[in-house]
Amino acid sequence: MKLTVTDVRKSFGATEVLRGASLTVREGDLAAVLGPSGCGKTTLLRIVAGFESPDGGSVRIGDREVAGLPPDKRGVGIVPQEAALFPHLSVARNVGFGLPRGSSGRTARIEECLELVGLAGYGDRMPHQLSGGQQQRVAVARALAPRPGVVLLDEPFNALDRSLRVSVRDEVRAALKRAGATAVLVTHDQEEALSMADAVAVMREGRIVQEGTPASIYAAPCDLGVATFVGEAVVLPAVLSASHGRDTVSCELGDLLPRRDGVPGAGNRTGGAGNGTVGAADGRPGTPGADVTATAGAGTVALRPEQFVLRAPGEGVEGLVERVEFFGHDAAVTVMLESGTVIRARTRGDLPHRPGDRVGVAVEGPVLFFTG
Ligand SMILES: Nc1ncnc2c1ncn2[C@@H]1O[C@H](COP(=O)(O)OP(=O)(O)OP(=O)(O)O)[C@@H](O)[C@H]1O
């Protein structure tokens, strides 16, 4: 079901943790709430679940206001940070925990949910006989079993090894999709949010500052804070000027074209607190921040690693290769420019750069510019 959180506020003593947080998750979507530690993500999730009551605002699941209801009357499924399975119960009994005893179809539903998470036939095992990733998938099956309106996942991959995390992520996403679940995933890991979610809500200091598809948030962040939090960026002082109907952003890497458009077909759903970025436009009607024109003057340019092109010395701004990190499919090359500015470029893995090489650095494509 659709989840609509509107203007939710919450303080603990004198600490204002949620300052009017609003979030909309479309039915069947997996939305990631992405934000730094302490910004209020878990508190928001606990309010949706009913473990905390908000000081103000509304939480709707489908058409129903749930803010006054106890957790077990809300129709939410919860996947905690660590699977937290009951150690003395079999996998099947863990999955069936939220289903009424003796109800018809109980056994079939347990089997169905184990199948959804790729663990058909594991019902008789005990939790300690499963790997960490399998335990987390059982936790997802347990959350899905009572057919909740919304599934809430609180940093569910934190306890897993990095190598395991990617495959468990894929399996959990696939299970949620197979179940047609509406889900909210809380994470501070931008790669996890961008790669897993249909929609990303960026949270900062108790508010959702931007909601949109992963591609639109990366391409058109609403402000410099989001630009640097969601993805890597080299940030440099710059000046925006307009002449002959064409805007130019000038910085130490040359005269560049400011980004004006969004990503075709990947617009921001709600936009955010547009602060005069040229980049926050996706042209959709009713999108705050869309078609905002930054005023000419001083500001900041944010350059993505894949926008840098390394050429021969003399072509572009000269720099010295300091470090090459080879990842197989690509490489990250750290270059110090003559000014002392350090940039990190993503290049194809087979390009022959070595520490100590002199290169020319150029920037490709439109750039993000923020006033102020
Ligand atoms: N029950 C509580 N009593 C007092 N302060 C609390 C309580 N719960 C949370 N806080 C405070 O609220 C702030 C936000 O906490 P919350 O756990 O929601 O953040 P978070 O974004 O989920 O962080 P993390 O990623 O580190 O879990 C923190 O400063 C925390 O100390």
The ligand as an ORCA input file, in Angstrom:
! r2SCAN-3c Opt
* xyz 0 1
  N      14.749      7.287     22.765
  C      15.602      8.306     22.585
  N      15.893      9.162     23.570
  C      16.734     10.200     23.378
  N      17.348     10.485     22.218
  C      17.097      9.663     21.187
  C      16.227      8.533     21.307
  N      16.178      7.921     20.087
  C      16.995      8.618     19.268
  N      17.541      9.665     19.918
  C      18.472     10.654     19.332
  O      17.893     11.103     18.131
  C      18.893     11.348     17.152
  C      18.551     10.590     15.881
  O      18.629      9.212     16.129
  P      18.238      8.116     15.029
  O      18.609      6.786     15.591
  O      16.851      8.329     14.581
  O      19.234      8.513     13.851
  P      19.731      7.657     12.613
  O      19.747      8.588     11.461
  O      18.912      6.421     12.477
  O      21.201      7.311     13.031
  P      22.035      5.943     12.861
  O      22.270      5.775     11.384
  O      23.287      6.239     13.620
  O      21.199      4.850     13.463
  C      20.217     10.927     17.779
  O      20.867     12.097     18.234
  C      19.798     10.056     18.937
  O      20.723     10.127     19.976
*
